[in-house]
Every structure is written in structure tokens, then in C-alpha cells.
């Protein structure tokens, strides 16, 4: 690559408010000189190489990560593969490599930035190496956000995962700056939903799945159409023969093929990509004693979800 750059380096999973602050600061530093803004993003997470059992579940596929980082102000987003030897480089070797490739005039990082083999390098190390190589180091403090209960939380990928695993989709959205998006392939499920008037799209995804429960969501179809959706995560406690945890969405108000109440119009039954923006929590999974009370609750769920999705903000309050 040619030309000067301002870099920011990290995993950027979720591209939350803190990540965007880094990119925005990099863009501000780059603008006067016309330098490129380059985000060097490890993908997958470095722990998949170092300690696979400790690697956190993914929040954001790389294509989505790249799009969000560019939206935040990056000129380029470069994937760093943790399996290609980068994690074995000593701090000075790592810096030598990125200087030779990207010619940075500045590197922007958070206060907890570590790099090099064994995470031996810190901001002091980076600044010392920058003094030799000709770049400055700009450090940003953490970004805090207010959650729905008026408490303050640090914007972090770990925090977003914790909230999603607690079912707090609205608060996770506050940390991320937008609803959490699940993307995957629609696969065959038990096909029970179509027999009771609620055909669902079963999602196979490599991302973190939120806590068991029912959520309000927006379904983004392959052709870009967006519909409201009732997202259900869990083992379908009403049906004792449900073998595994499922992540399935009933797409509200979408047209279906004539004479077929299960297949969405213009889309194959299985094998297509569906994205779901998880807007807010509706209720926990409950075992109903019979089909009629289940159907009555599902009808109420859909009414509530429509109301939630019609709210002015995509980030809704958590309601128990």
C-alpha cells in the first residue's frame, strides 16, 4: 500500500460506541493531511488461536463489521487473521510490519490496548516505538452509555454479550448504538409452526444467540425488504418433543405464495440469508397447557411487537 495512514487496531466485535469513537478520532487526525483511515480488525477473535475454549461468541460477521467501520469513518478495513503468525510477533516486530505496510502518521487506541506476543506491548511500548518509527499515539478513554434503568455502563463487546445473554436486547442496543443483528441461513426446522398458523424461519447462525425468550425484531429479507418479526429463542417448552434450542422468526405481514401459507413470496423455502435486528424483549419462554392458550399468547405477542416496532426509536425500553 502507498500513502500515509492513521490506524486503529482491534477486534471490533459488535462495532460498539467505543469502537466508533476510535474510528471517528482517527478520521479527525487524518483529515488535515489527507491520510487514509485504516482499521486493522482481527477476525476471528484472537482467542480462537490462543485459547479456543475461552473465545467469546461472535457478535458481528466480518462483512457486517467492515460495513459498520466504514460507516463510522474508516477508509479501509483490513482483516487480520490470528492464524497467520501475527500473534507470534514481538511488539517491535508487529510495529515494524504495520509501519512497512501502512506508513502510519498516528495510531488511535483505547486505554487497555495490548499487542505483540503474550500481549507484551502496551501504550507506553507503542509510544516508544512510534517515536522511532515516526508516528504518534492518540489514546481515548472508555465510552460510557446510559442503560434503560438509568445506570451507566461502559461500551464494550463483553458488556454487549452479557446483556444479550440476559435477554436485555434494548440495553445491548444502547451499547452498540443500534439493535443487535443476527444473520444466518434459513434451515428446515420441525415444521410445526405452519400447522398452527405461525410458520417460522429457523435461523442457523454462527453468532451469539440471545437468552431464551420472545423478542421484537425486524427481519431484513434478501431483496432488502424489511418486515416486523416475532423472534423466539428456546426449546419450545410447550412441546416436549422439541429436541434442541431453536432460533426462529415469524415474519409479520409478509406476503406468501398463493395457496401456501408457509413459503414467503419470491423466496425459496430454505437456504436463503435472513438478518434479524433484535429490538427488544417481549417475554420469557413459558410452557402452556395446551395449544389454545399458546395461540392466544402468540396473538398477544404479535400485537405487542407491532406496537414496539412502531415506537419512534428502534431502541426500546426493556419491559418485564
Secondary structure, DSSP 8 states (H G I E B T S, - for coil): --S-EEEEEE--TT--HHHHHHHHHHHHHHHTTT-EEEEEEESS-THHHH-GGG---BSS-HHHHHHHHHHHT-SEEEEE-TTTTGGGS-HHHHHHHHHHHH-EEEEEEETT--BSGGG-B-HHHHHHHHHHHT-EEEEE---EEE-TTS-EEE--HHHHHHHHHTT-HHHHHHHHTS-EEEEEEEE-----GGGTT---EEEE-SB----SEEEEEEEE-TTS-EEEEEEEEE--TTSTT--S-EEEEEETT--B-TT-SSSBTTS-SSS-EEEEEEEEEEE-----SSHHHHHHHHHHHHHHHHHHHTSSSSS-----
